[in-house]
Amino acid sequence: MRIALVYDLRDDYRALGFSEEAVAEFDSVETIDQLAGALQALGCEPVRVGRGQALAARLVEGERYDLVFSIAEGVKGRSREAQVPALCELFDQPYLLSDPLTLAACLDKAVAKRLVRDAGVPTPAFAVAERSAAELQGWDQFPAFVKPLAEGTGKGCEAASLVRTPEQLQAAVTGVLTRFSQPALVERFLSGREFTVGLVGNGAEARVLGVCEIVLKAGAEANVYSLHNKELCEDLVTYVRADDGEARLAGLRALEAYKALQCRDTARIDFRSDENGEPHFLEANPLAGLNPWHSDLPILAAQNGVEFVALIGMILDAGLARYGLARPGRERLRRTA
């Protein structure tokens, strides 16, 4: 079974002059090596394709694969994570993970919040400034948190993102609009525990893989799971397997959000609790990082007895089942989607 690996490498974009912040969402060679090794261990033949443009060229030339496994984030636009899946659909090429609509909706955090809120899952009060901080005149829910509307990996999340006055709000929003050339999202800051929830599967078989609490160490940027804290997570963050009532409630609500957003195969969904211990939806990542030692999804999977190769196997099996396929050595599965 030939599986095309599609990805954006940090080194490739550094060579093009991209800043360290600009490449933060992209992957390392180590991640691709580990992913390819896991697929080989599962009896598959990984084909390292590279960026979405490289996949496009191969598809135009007539090359096809049993499956495309894309972790490519894309470079431009709020729908950039949807570009490779859309390309696959254009060429009738089977692929893993969520479809273009879900990927685009989840990257736009306000769109995701509206969909999840309409499904009955709590999310903090929020607003969006499209062009100017003046659009948020009248916002009175402090403290508040400001971040870019369509970024991941903690980009734009830092100490200055937590604001307590209208003046600080205006400065933070103006900073996001200028620095990222995109709208700014402001939401009420919740003072409780922070969780990330891993999920796998589709339809009635979708389930919570585990709930992990994010605990910041002394020396970390306070109150925020920031890009800085994520990049230095081995020194600044403790990942705690969580299975108490509050954590289980976050897991149940994450599963509701997963279904409301129509995520496929796997996703990681973030929650933070309010002062009363009520978990609220923050954002969804249907294109979760897959570095075995540095990314949240593999970390929480391992905490729950699912090692990296087994995790990739779960994701692969879920995606193949949608096409009525199975990996080598397994009984052919009935098409479910």
Buried (B, 14 or more C-beta within 10 A) or exposed (E): BEBBBBBBBBEBBBEEEBEEBBBBBBBBEEBBEBBBBBBEEBEBBBBEBBBBBBBBEBBEEEBEBBBBBBBBBBBEEBBBBBBBBBBBBEBEBBBBBBBBBBBBBBBBBBBBBBBBBEBEBBBBEBBBBEEEBEBBEEBEEBBBBBBBBBBBBBBBBBEBBBBEEBEBBBBBBBBBBEEBEBBBBBBBBBEBBBBBBBBBBBEEEBEBBBBBBBEBEEEBBEBBBBBBBBBBBEEBBEBBBBBEEBBBBBBBBBBBBBBBBBBBBBBBBBBBBBEEEBBBBBBBBBBBBBBBEBBBBBBBBBBBEBEBBBBBBBBBBBBBBBBEBBBEEEEEBEEEE
